[in-house]
């Protein structure tokens, strides 16, 4: 009977973690959406900057004034900074997609384990392997939630 009590407790703890995992998943999806909007804006700015650079190059002559040269250099620096910001957004988006995938898989696994535990409880038992699997999943979920908060 102690085993069923432990299994019930663990199952309840898993049930409590599911909304937290889903909330974390939703937050990551919102972050990704916001990041993609930011990246698109940066890409549009970069495209405009590149067009300005092309226009300056096509209209340049041998007697280009210093102010035009300084403006050209400034535009090149700005273009480079935009490109770096775009790359940073891209890297962050990749990381967020990995976290989202990890959370989706974790939620799926938790739901399967919860179903197995509920089935075992209805049948009046379970085994130590199931209990160990549930305990490990609880610990992993706590770590994952701690990383993403």
SULPESUL-V951339 format. One record per residue. N is the residue number from 1. RES is the residue in one letter. PHI is phi as a letter, one per 30 degrees, with the letter a starting at -180 (NA if undefined). Layout:
n = (N N)
res = (RES RES)
phi = (PHI PHI)
This chain:
n = (1 2 3 4 5 6 7 8 9 10 11 12 13 14 15 16 17 18 19 20 21 22 23 24 25 26 27 28 29 30 31 32 33 34 35 36 37 38 39 40 41 42 43 44 45 46 47 48 49 50 51 52 53 54 55 56 57 58 59 60 61 62 63 64 65 66 67 68 69 70 71 72 73 74 75 76 77 78 79 80 81 82 83 84 85 86 87 88 89 90 91 92 93 94 95 96 97 98 99 100 101 102 103 104 105 106 107 108 109 110 111 112 113 114 115 116 117 118 119 120 121 122 123 124 125 126 127 128 129 130 131 132 133 134 135 136 137 138 139 140 141 142 143 144 145 146 147 148 149)
res = (X X X X X X X X X X X X X X X X X X X X X X X X X X X X X X X X X X X X X X X X X X X X X X X X X X X X X X X X X X X X X X X X X X X X X X X X X X X X X X X X X X X X X X X X X X X X X X X X X X X X X X X X X X X X X X X X X X X X X X X X X X X X X X X X X X X X X X X X X X X X X X X X X X X X X)
phi = (NA d d d d d d d d d d d d d d d d e d d d d d d d d d d d d e d d d d d d d d d d d d d d d d d d d d d d e d d d d c d b d c d d e d d d d d d d d d d d d d d d d d d d d d d d d d d d d d d d d d d d d d d d d d e d d d d d d d d d d d d d d d i a l b d d d d d d d d d d e d d d d d d d d d c d)
